Amino acid sequence: RRFRLDNGLRVLLVSDPKFNKSGAALAVNAGQIDDPKEREGLAHFLEHMLFLGTEKYPDVAEYANYIRSNGGSRNAYTTSDHTTYHFEIRHEAYGGALDRFAQFFIAPSFNPEFTSREVNAVHNEAMRHVQNDQRRMIGVARELYDPASGESRFSTGNKDTLARATPAIVRAFYEAHYSADRMALSVAGKASLDELERLAREYFSAIPRRAVPPVSRAATFLPRKAALRLATIEPIKEVRQLTLEFVVPPTRPDFLSRPVELVAGLLSHSGTGSLEELLR
């Protein structure tokens, strides 16, 4: 079942009595490309800060402890153009988890006491990426992108780029991007669709719809050149890999026909007459 709340939040419900756990995910149309140039990694840092207490549940460990004590798991990730938060939990504790989860997007605390701690956590995450070949490839690719574009930004952030990320700055970024009409929620459980809809309306209708402009995305980070760009990367591990990257218009409106997957499948096919056969 699909519907939209009065605040603009899009909701997708999935009910299946065979599910062994209930879960939810909320995606926000804000990511690394929205970072201010002087504070790279801010969207990712905000993701961390939302886990650290809300006005209704001020204890920094409340959400994590509730999920863990009820056989669940929780996480989040920040990509170039969106940030997603998600959890799963035993059915009996689902309402309490949704309540605590929704408060991230209604009234987070942004407690100054934990700001420095989370900057260090983000910094440590960035340092781990230094020895990750996939992350190194991403970092090198961004060196080729147009410096004026958001895609060229350092997405993780570290103690240098986030040195001045005060709670007030984090809150300002949150209020500029985290509006209900820029979010999509999926709710899944063994309860009926009517019951899942009741839970979604009860806990998520209070997410504010802010007076912010609509999001406009343009694939301008890799402008056309007369020749192919080529970057060679020295790996940490024994890796031999070729990656081809193409800039394409947004494909989400054509999701059902899967155009990108079709083209990628044709290019990566390994049979007779394929590009892979020729390269080998």
Phi and psi in degrees as GROMACS dihedral restraints (atoms count N, CA, C in turn):
[ dihedral_restraints ]
;  ai    aj    ak    al  type     phi  dphi    fc
    3     4     5     6     1  -122.6    20    10
    4     5     6     7     1   141.7    20    10
    6     7     8     9     1  -162.2    20    10
    7     8     9    10     1   173.8    20    10
    9    10    11    12     1  -125.9    20    10
   10    11    12    13     1   130.2    20    10
   12    13    14    15     1   -72.2    20    10
   13    14    15    16     1   166.0    20    10
   15    16    17    18     1   -61.5    20    10
   16    17    18    19     1   -26.3    20    10
   18    19    20    21     1   -83.0    20    10
   19    20    21    22     1     0.3    20    10
   21    22    23    24     1    98.7    20    10
   22    23    24    25     1    -6.5    20    10
   24    25    26    27     1   -67.8    20    10
   25    26    27    28     1   126.3    20    10
   27    28    29    30     1   -84.4    20    10
   28    29    30    31     1   137.1    20    10
   30    31    32    33     1  -129.6    20    10
   31    32    33    34     1   135.7    20    10
   33    34    35    36     1  -122.1    20    10
   34    35    36    37     1   127.1    20    10
   36    37    38    39     1  -109.5    20    10
   37    38    39    40     1   139.2    20    10
   39    40    41    42     1  -132.4    20    10
   40    41    42    43     1   119.9    20    10
   42    43    44    45     1  -117.2    20    10
   43    44    45    46     1   131.1    20    10
   45    46    47    48     1  -152.4    20    10
   46    47    48    49     1   116.4    20    10
   48    49    50    51     1   -63.7    20    10
   49    50    51    52     1   -12.2    20    10
   51    52    53    54     1   -88.9    20    10
   52    53    54    55     1    -7.9    20    10
   54    55    56    57     1   -59.2    20    10
   55    56    57    58     1   135.5    20    10
   57    58    59    60     1   -89.6    20    10
   58    59    60    61     1   -11.8    20    10
   60    61    62    63     1  -144.5    20    10
   61    62    63    64     1   163.4    20    10
   63    64    65    66     1  -103.2    20    10
   64    65    66    67     1   158.0    20    10
   66    67    68    69     1  -159.3    20    10
   67    68    69    70     1   172.0    20    10
   69    70    71    72     1  -155.2    20    10
   70    71    72    73     1   154.4    20    10
   72    73    74    75     1  -142.9    20    10
   73    74    75    76     1   141.7    20    10
   75    76    77    78     1  -129.6    20    10
   76    77    78    79     1   123.6    20    10
   78    79    80    81     1  -106.8    20    10
   79    80    81    82     1   137.7    20    10
   81    82    83    84     1  -116.4    20    10
   82    83    84    85     1   135.4    20    10
   84    85    86    87     1   -79.5    20    10
   85    86    87    88     1    64.1    20    10
   87    88    89    90     1  -154.4    20    10
   88    89    90    91     1   133.6    20    10
   90    91    92    93     1  -154.9    20    10
   91    92    93    94     1  -156.7    20    10
   93    94    95    96     1   -57.1    20    10
   94    95    96    97     1   -36.1    20    10
   96    97    98    99     1   -71.5    20    10
   97    98    99   100     1    -8.0    20    10
   99   100   101   102     1   -94.7    20    10
  100   101   102   103     1    -3.3    20    10
  102   103   104   105     1   -61.5    20    10
  103   104   105   106     1   138.6    20    10
  105   106   107   108     1   -61.8    20    10
  106   107   108   109     1   143.9    20    10
  108   109   110   111     1   -60.4    20    10
  109   110   111   112     1   -30.8    20    10
  111   112   113   114     1   -86.0    20    10
  112   113   114   115     1    -2.7    20    10
  114   115   116   117     1  -140.2    20    10
  115   116   117   118     1    65.2    20    10
  117   118   119   120     1   -65.4    20    10
  118   119   120   121     1   137.6    20    10
  120   121   122   123     1    93.8    20    10
  121   122   123   124     1     4.5    20    10
  123   124   125   126     1   -66.2    20    10
  124   125   126   127     1   -39.2    20    10
  126   127   128   129     1   -62.6    20    10
  127   128   129   130     1   -40.8    20    10
  129   130   131   132     1   -67.9    20    10
  130   131   132   133     1   -40.2    20    10
  132   133   134   135     1   -64.1    20    10
  133   134   135   136     1   -40.2    20    10
  135   136   137   138     1   -59.6    20    10
  136   137   138   139     1   -41.1    20    10
  138   139   140   141     1   -54.5    20    10
  139   140   141   142     1   -44.6    20    10
  141   142   143   144     1   -64.0    20    10
  142   143   144   145     1   -43.3    20    10
  144   145   146   147     1   -66.7    20    10
  145   146   147   148     1   -28.7    20    10
  147   148   149   150     1   -67.6    20    10
  148   149   150   151     1   -18.9    20    10
  150   151   152   153     1   -81.6    20    10
  151   152   153   154     1    -3.9    20    10
  153   154   155   156     1  -107.7    20    10
  154   155   156   157     1    52.4    20    10
  156   157   158   159     1    96.2    20    10
  157   158   159   160     1   147.5    20    10
  159   160   161   162     1  -132.3    20    10
  160   161   162   163     1   171.3    20    10
  162   163   164   165     1   -61.9    20    10
  163   164   165   166     1   -39.2    20    10
  165   166   167   168     1   -76.0    20    10
  166   167   168   169     1   -35.5    20    10
  168   169   170   171     1  -126.4    20    10
  169   170   171   172     1    78.9    20    10
  171   172   173   174     1   -69.7    20    10
  172   173   174   175     1   -22.3    20    10
  174   175   176   177     1   -62.4    20    10
  175   176   177   178     1   123.5    20    10
  177   178   179   180     1   -61.1    20    10
  178   179   180   181     1   -25.3    20    10
  180   181   182   183     1  -100.6    20    10
  181   182   183   184     1     2.4    20    10
  183   184   185   186     1   -57.7    20    10
  184   185   186   187     1   -53.0    20    10
  186   187   188   189     1   -62.4    20    10
  187   188   189   190     1   -50.0    20    10
  189   190   191   192     1   -61.3    20    10
  190   191   192   193     1   -42.8    20    10
  192   193   194   195     1   -66.7    20    10
  193   194   195   196     1   -39.2    20    10
  195   196   197   198     1   -64.3    20    10
  196   197   198   199     1   -45.6    20    10
  198   199   200   201     1   -63.6    20    10
  199   200   201   202     1   -46.8    20    10
  201   202   203   204     1   -64.7    20    10
  202   203   204   205     1   -42.5    20    10
  204   205   206   207     1   -71.4    20    10
  205   206   207   208     1   -10.8    20    10
  207   208   209   210     1  -115.0    20    10
  208   209   210   211     1    30.2    20    10
  210   211   212   213     1    67.9    20    10
  211   212   213   214     1    27.3    20    10
  213   214   215   216     1  -112.4    20    10
  214   215   216   217     1  -173.4    20    10
  216   217   218   219     1  -146.4    20    10
  217   218   219   220     1   156.8    20    10
  219   220   221   222     1  -148.4    20    10
  220   221   222   223     1   154.7    20    10
  222   223   224   225     1  -167.2    20    10
  223   224   225   226     1  -176.6    20    10
  225   226   227   228     1  -161.9    20    10
  226   227   228   229     1   163.0    20    10
  228   229   230   231     1  -151.9    20    10
  229   230   231   232     1   151.0    20    10
  231   232   233   234     1  -116.1    20    10
  232   233   234   235     1   126.5    20    10
  234   235   236   237     1  -112.3    20    10
  235   236   237   238     1  -168.7    20    10
  237   238   239   240     1   -62.9    20    10
  238   239   240   241     1   -41.7    20    10
  240   241   242   243     1  -123.1    20    10
  241   242   243   244     1     4.4    20    10
  243   244   245   246     1  -156.7    20    10
  244   245   246   247     1   161.0    20    10
  246   247   248   249     1  -127.1    20    10
  247   248   249   250     1   133.9    20    10
  249   250   251   252     1  -125.9    20    10
  250   251   252   253     1   134.5    20    10
  252   253   254   255     1  -116.9    20    10
  253   254   255   256     1   140.1    20    10
  255   256   257   258     1  -154.0    20    10
  256   257   258   259     1   159.0    20    10
  258   259   260   261     1  -155.9    20    10
  259   260   261   262     1   163.0    20    10
  261   262   263   264     1  -137.0    20    10
  262   263   264   265     1   155.2    20    10
  264   265   266   267     1  -162.3    20    10
  265   266   267   268     1   163.5    20    10
  267   268   269   270     1   -65.8    20    10
  268   269   270   271     1   150.5    20    10
  270   271   272   273     1   -57.0    20    10
  271   272   273   274     1   -39.7    20    10
  273   274   275   276     1   -64.9    20    10
  274   275   276   277     1   -22.2    20    10
  276   277   278   279     1  -104.3    20    10
  277   278   279   280     1    11.5    20    10
  279   280   281   282     1   -63.7    20    10
  280   281   282   283     1   -45.7    20    10
  282   283   284   285     1   -59.3    20    10
  283   284   285   286     1   -43.9    20    10
  285   286   287   288     1   -64.3    20    10
  286   287   288   289     1   -35.6    20    10
  288   289   290   291     1   -69.0    20    10
  289   290   291   292     1   -42.3    20    10
  291   292   293   294     1   -62.5    20    10
  292   293   294   295     1   -39.3    20    10
  294   295   296   297     1   -60.3    20    10
  295   296   297   298     1   -50.0    20    10
  297   298   299   300     1   -66.0    20    10
  298   299   300   301     1   -38.3    20    10
  300   301   302   303     1   -65.8    20    10
  301   302   303   304     1   -45.4    20    10
  303   304   305   306     1   -62.4    20    10
  304   305   306   307     1   -29.3    20    10
  306   307   308   309     1   -65.0    20    10
  307   308   309   310     1   -21.9    20    10
  309   310   311   312     1   -54.6    20    10
  310   311   312   313     1   -36.0    20    10
  312   313   314   315     1  -104.7    20    10
  313   314   315   316     1     1.5    20    10
  315   316   317   318     1  -107.2    20    10
  316   317   318   319     1   -52.4    20    10
  318   319   320   321     1  -153.9    20    10
  319   320   321   322     1    72.5    20    10
  321   322   323   324     1   -72.5    20    10
  322   323   324   325     1   157.6    20    10
  324   325   326   327     1   -85.6    20    10
  325   326   327   328     1   -38.9    20    10
  327   328   329   330     1    49.8    20    10
  328   329   330   331     1    53.3    20    10
  330   331   332   333     1   -65.7    20    10
  331   332   333   334     1   122.1    20    10
  333   334   335   336     1   -59.0    20    10
  334   335   336   337     1   -25.8    20    10
  336   337   338   339     1   -60.8    20    10
  337   338   339   340     1   -28.2    20    10
  339   340   341   342     1  -106.7    20    10
  340   341   342   343     1     0.6    20    10
  342   343   344   345     1   -62.1    20    10
  343   344   345   346     1   -51.8    20    10
  345   346   347   348     1   -62.2    20    10
  346   347   348   349     1   -39.3    20    10
  348   349   350   351     1   -60.1    20    10
  349   350   351   352     1   -43.8    20    10
  351   352   353   354     1   -74.3    20    10
  352   353   354   355     1   -28.6    20    10
  354   355   356   357     1   -60.5    20    10
  355   356   357   358     1   -42.6    20    10
  357   358   359   360     1   -64.8    20    10
  358   359   360   361     1   -38.1    20    10
  360   361   362   363     1   -63.8    20    10
  361   362   363   364     1   -42.7    20    10
  363   364   365   366     1   -65.2    20    10
  364   365   366   367     1   -41.7    20    10
  366   367   368   369     1   -60.2    20    10
  367   368   369   370     1   -44.5    20    10
  369   370   371   372     1   -63.0    20    10
  370   371   372   373     1   -36.8    20    10
  372   373   374   375     1   -63.1    20    10
  373   374   375   376     1   -42.4    20    10
  375   376   377   378     1   -63.7    20    10
  376   377   378   379     1   -38.6    20    10
  378   379   380   381     1   -66.6    20    10
  379   380   381   382     1   -34.6    20    10
  381   382   383   384     1   -64.5    20    10
  382   383   384   385     1   -33.0    20    10
  384   385   386   387     1   -68.0    20    10
  385   386   387   388     1   -22.0    20    10
  387   388   389   390     1   -59.7    20    10
  388   389   390   391     1   -32.7    20    10
  390   391   392   393     1   -97.2    20    10
  391   392   393   394     1    13.7    20    10
  393   394   395   396     1  -107.4    20    10
  394   395   396   397     1   116.3    20    10
  396   397   398   399     1   -62.5    20    10
  397   398   399   400     1   -37.0    20    10
  399   400   401   402     1   -64.5    20    10
  400   401   402   403     1   -41.9    20    10
  402   403   404   405     1   -67.2    20    10
  403   404   405   406     1   -35.8    20    10
  405   406   407   408     1   -63.5    20    10
  406   407   408   409     1   -38.8    20    10
  408   409   410   411     1   -63.0    20    10
  409   410   411   412     1   -41.9    20    10
  411   412   413   414     1   -62.5    20    10
  412   413   414   415     1   -44.3    20    10
  414   415   416   417     1   -62.0    20    10
  415   416   417   418     1   -41.5    20    10
  417   418   419   420     1   -67.0    20    10
  418   419   420   421     1   -41.2    20    10
  420   421   422   423     1   -58.1    20    10
  421   422   423   424     1   -39.5    20    10
  423   424   425   426     1   -66.5    20    10
  424   425   426   427     1   -23.3    20    10
  426   427   428   429     1   -68.5    20    10
  427   428   429   430     1   -21.0    20    10
  429   430   431   432     1   -88.9    20    10
  430   431   432   433     1   -14.9    20    10
  432   433   434   435     1   -77.3    20    10
  433   434   435   436     1   161.4    20    10
  435   436   437   438     1   -59.0    20    10
  436   437   438   439     1   120.1    20    10
  438   439   440   441     1   -58.9    20    10
  439   440   441   442     1   -22.2    20    10
  441   442   443   444     1   -80.0    20    10
  442   443   444   445     1    -9.9    20    10
  444   445   446   447     1   -92.6    20    10
  445   446   447   448     1   154.2    20    10
  447   448   449   450     1   -66.4    20    10
  448   449   450   451     1   -26.6    20    10
  450   451   452   453     1   -65.9    20    10
  451   452   453   454     1   -17.6    20    10
  453   454   455   456     1   -83.9    20    10
  454   455   456   457     1    -5.8    20    10
  456   457   458   459     1   -72.3    20    10
  457   458   459   460     1   156.7    20    10
  459   460   461   462     1   -81.7    20    10
  460   461   462   463     1   103.6    20    10
  462   463   464   465     1   -71.8    20    10
  463   464   465   466     1   -34.9    20    10
  465   466   467   468     1   -73.1    20    10
  466   467   468   469     1   -44.0    20    10
  468   469   470   471     1    84.1    20    10
  469   470   471   472     1   161.2    20    10
  471   472   473   474     1  -151.9    20    10
  472   473   474   475     1  -172.1    20    10
  474   475   476   477     1   -67.3    20    10
  475   476   477   478     1   -19.2    20    10
  477   478   479   480     1   -82.8    20    10
  478   479   480   481     1   -48.5    20    10
  480   481   482   483     1   -71.7    20    10
  481   482   483   484     1   -23.8    20    10
  483   484   485   486     1  -107.4    20    10
  484   485   486   487     1    14.7    20    10
  486   487   488   489     1   -57.8    20    10
  487   488   489   490     1   -31.9    20    10
  489   490   491   492     1  -111.8    20    10
  490   491   492   493     1    24.1    20    10
  492   493   494   495     1   -82.8    20    10
  493   494   495   496     1    77.8    20    10
  495   496   497   498     1   -73.3    20    10
  496   497   498   499     1   162.4    20    10
  498   499   500   501     1   -54.1    20    10
  499   500   501   502     1   -35.9    20    10
  501   502   503   504     1   -65.6    20    10
  502   503   504   505     1   -39.1    20    10
  504   505   506   507     1   -69.1    20    10
  505   506   507   508     1   -41.2    20    10
  507   508   509   510     1   -63.4    20    10
  508   509   510   511     1   -43.3    20    10
  510   511   512   513     1   -63.7    20    10
  511   512   513   514     1   -39.4    20    10
  513   514   515   516     1   -63.0    20    10
  514   515   516   517     1   -41.2    20    10
  516   517   518   519     1   -64.7    20    10
  517   518   519   520     1   -43.2    20    10
  519   520   521   522     1   -57.8    20    10
  520   521   522   523     1   -48.3    20    10
  522   523   524   525     1   -72.4    20    10
  523   524   525   526     1   -21.4    20    10
  525   526   527   528     1   -81.8    20    10
  526   527   528   529     1   -19.4    20    10
  528   529   530   531     1  -126.2    20    10
  529   530   531   532     1   -27.3    20    10
  531   532   533   534     1   -93.3    20    10
  532   533   534   535     1    79.6    20    10
  534   535   536   537     1  -113.6    20    10
  535   536   537   538     1   144.3    20    10
  537   538   539   540     1   -55.6    20    10
  538   539   540   541     1   -35.7    20    10
  540   541   542   543     1   -77.3    20    10
  541   542   543   544     1    -1.1    20    10
  543   544   545   546     1  -107.6    20    10
  544   545   546   547     1    18.0    20    10
  546   547   548   549     1  -125.2    20    10
  547   548   549   550     1   156.8    20    10
  549   550   551   552     1  -137.5    20    10
  550   551   552   553     1   133.4    20    10
  552   553   554   555     1  -116.5    20    10
  553   554   555   556     1   133.6    20    10
  555   556   557   558     1  -116.2    20    10
  556   557   558   559     1   134.3    20    10
  558   559   560   561     1  -126.4    20    10
  559   560   561   562     1   124.5    20    10
  561   562   563   564     1  -133.6    20    10
  562   563   564   565     1   135.8    20    10
  564   565   566   567     1  -172.2    20    10
  565   566   567   568     1   179.0    20    10
  567   568   569   570     1   -86.1    20    10
  568   569   570   571     1   -10.4    20    10
  570   571   572   573     1   -65.2    20    10
  571   572   573   574     1   162.1    20    10
  573   574   575   576     1   -66.6    20    10
  574   575   576   577     1   162.2    20    10
  576   577   578   579     1   -60.4    20    10
  577   578   579   580     1   -38.0    20    10
  579   580   581   582     1   -62.8    20    10
  580   581   582   583     1   -41.7    20    10
  582   583   584   585     1   -68.8    20    10
  583   584   585   586     1   -40.3    20    10
  585   586   587   588     1   -64.5    20    10
  586   587   588   589     1   -38.1    20    10
  588   589   590   591     1   -65.5    20    10
  589   590   591   592     1   -40.0    20    10
  591   592   593   594     1   -59.7    20    10
  592   593   594   595     1   -43.4    20    10
  594   595   596   597     1   -64.6    20    10
  595   596   597   598     1   -43.1    20    10
  597   598   599   600     1   -62.4    20    10
  598   599   600   601     1   -43.8    20    10
  600   601   602   603     1   -68.9    20    10
  601   602   603   604     1   -38.3    20    10
  603   604   605   606     1   -64.8    20    10
  604   605   606   607     1   -43.9    20    10
  606   607   608   609     1   -96.5    20    10
  607   608   609   610     1   -21.7    20    10
  609   610   611   612     1  -113.9    20    10
  610   611   612   613     1    -4.6    20    10
  612   613   614   615     1   -68.0    20    10
  613   614   615   616     1   -20.2    20    10
  615   616   617   618     1   -84.7    20    10
  616   617   618   619     1    -4.2    20    10
  618   619   620   621     1   -63.3    20    10
  619   620   621   622     1   126.1    20    10
  621   622   623   624     1   -71.7    20    10
  622   623   624   625     1   143.7    20    10
  624   625   626   627     1   -99.2    20    10
  625   626   627   628     1   113.5    20    10
  627   628   629   630     1   -94.1    20    10
  628   629   630   631     1   159.2    20    10
  630   631   632   633     1   -82.6    20    10
  631   632   633   634     1    71.8    20    10
  633   634   635   636     1  -119.7    20    10
  634   635   636   637     1   150.5    20    10
  636   637   638   639     1   -70.0    20    10
  637   638   639   640     1   157.1    20    10
  639   640   641   642     1   -64.0    20    10
  640   641   642   643     1   152.5    20    10
  642   643   644   645     1   -77.4    20    10
  643   644   645   646     1   133.4    20    10
  645   646   647   648     1  -124.4    20    10
  646   647   648   649     1   120.1    20    10
  648   649   650   651     1  -114.3    20    10
  649   650   651   652     1   136.8    20    10
  651   652   653   654     1  -136.0    20    10
  652   653   654   655     1   133.6    20    10
  654   655   656   657     1   -81.8    20    10
  655   656   657   658     1    78.9    20    10
  657   658   659   660     1  -113.4    20    10
  658   659   660   661     1     8.3    20    10
  660   661   662   663     1   -78.4    20    10
  661   662   663   664     1   -15.2    20    10
  663   664   665   666     1  -133.6    20    10
  664   665   666   667     1    75.8    20    10
  666   667   668   669     1   -63.7    20    10
  667   668   669   670     1   155.4    20    10
  669   670   671   672     1   -61.2    20    10
  670   671   672   673     1   143.0    20    10
  672   673   674   675     1  -132.0    20    10
  673   674   675   676     1   168.1    20    10
  675   676   677   678     1   -70.9    20    10
  676   677   678   679     1   -19.6    20    10
  678   679   680   681     1  -140.6    20    10
  679   680   681   682     1   165.9    20    10
  681   682   683   684     1   -65.6    20    10
  682   683   684   685     1   133.7    20    10
  684   685   686   687     1   -78.7    20    10
  685   686   687   688     1   139.5    20    10
  687   688   689   690     1  -132.4    20    10
  688   689   690   691     1   125.7    20    10
  690   691   692   693     1  -124.5    20    10
  691   692   693   694     1   134.0    20    10
  693   694   695   696     1  -111.2    20    10
  694   695   696   697     1   138.8    20    10
  696   697   698   699     1  -126.5    20    10
  697   698   699   700     1   130.9    20    10
  699   700   701   702     1   -84.1    20    10
  700   701   702   703     1   117.8    20    10
  702   703   704   705     1   -82.4    20    10
  703   704   705   706     1   162.6    20    10
  705   706   707   708     1   -78.3    20    10
  706   707   708   709     1   -45.6    20    10
  708   709   710   711     1   -98.0    20    10
  709   710   711   712     1   177.7    20    10
  711   712   713   714     1   -78.4    20    10
  712   713   714   715     1    89.1    20    10
  714   715   716   717     1  -124.7    20    10
  715   716   717   718     1   131.6    20    10
  717   718   719   720     1  -127.1    20    10
  718   719   720   721     1   106.7    20    10
  720   721   722   723     1  -144.7    20    10
  721   722   723   724     1   138.8    20    10
  723   724   725   726     1  -113.0    20    10
  724   725   726   727     1   128.0    20    10
  726   727   728   729     1  -122.3    20    10
  727   728   729   730     1   128.4    20    10
  729   730   731   732     1  -110.3    20    10
  730   731   732   733     1   133.0    20    10
  732   733   734   735     1  -124.1    20    10
  733   734   735   736     1   132.5    20    10
  735   736   737   738     1  -126.6    20    10
  736   737   738   739     1   139.6    20    10
  738   739   740   741     1   -87.5    20    10
  739   740   741   742     1   126.8    20    10
  741   742   743   744     1  -130.2    20    10
  742   743   744   745     1   158.9    20    10
  744   745   746   747     1   -64.5    20    10
  745   746   747   748     1   168.9    20    10
  747   748   749   750     1   -56.5    20    10
  748   749   750   751     1   133.8    20    10
  750   751   752   753     1  -108.3    20    10
  751   752   753   754     1    -3.5    20    10
  753   754   755   756     1   -62.1    20    10
  754   755   756   757     1   -33.1    20    10
  756   757   758   759     1   -62.8    20    10
  757   758   759   760     1   -22.2    20    10
  759   760   761   762     1  -105.7    20    10
  760   761   762   763     1    26.7    20    10
  762   763   764   765     1   -54.0    20    10
  763   764   765   766     1   -43.7    20    10
  765   766   767   768     1   -65.1    20    10
  766   767   768   769     1   -30.5    20    10
  768   769   770   771     1   -88.8    20    10
  769   770   771   772     1    -6.1    20    10
  771   772   773   774     1    49.9    20    10
  772   773   774   775     1    56.3    20    10
  774   775   776   777     1   -65.1    20    10
  775   776   777   778     1   -39.9    20    10
  777   778   779   780     1   -66.1    20    10
  778   779   780   781     1   -43.5    20    10
  780   781   782   783     1   -62.5    20    10
  781   782   783   784     1   -36.3    20    10
  783   784   785   786     1   -66.2    20    10
  784   785   786   787     1   -48.7    20    10
  786   787   788   789     1   -63.7    20    10
  787   788   789   790     1   -43.5    20    10
  789   790   791   792     1   -62.1    20    10
  790   791   792   793     1   -39.1    20    10
  792   793   794   795     1   -64.0    20    10
  793   794   795   796     1   -39.4    20    10
  795   796   797   798     1   -66.8    20    10
  796   797   798   799     1   -41.2    20    10
  798   799   800   801     1   -70.1    20    10
  799   800   801   802     1   -35.5    20    10
  801   802   803   804     1   -95.2    20    10
  802   803   804   805     1    -0.7    20    10
  804   805   806   807     1   -57.9    20    10
  805   806   807   808     1   139.1    20    10
  807   808   809   810     1  -108.5    20    10
  808   809   810   811     1    13.3    20    10
  810   811   812   813     1   -82.8    20    10
  811   812   813   814     1  -168.9    20    10
  813   814   815   816     1   -60.5    20    10
  814   815   816   817     1   132.1    20    10
  816   817   818   819     1    80.6    20    10
  817   818   819   820     1     6.4    20    10
  819   820   821   822     1   -83.5    20    10
  820   821   822   823     1   164.9    20    10
  822   823   824   825     1   -60.6    20    10
  823   824   825   826     1   -40.9    20    10
  825   826   827   828     1   -62.7    20    10
  826   827   828   829     1   -41.9    20    10
  828   829   830   831     1   -61.2    20    10
  829   830   831   832     1   -41.9    20    10
  831   832   833   834     1   -64.1    20    10
  832   833   834   835     1   -44.0    20    10
  834   835   836   837     1   -66.0    20    10
  835   836   837   838     1   -38.2    20    10
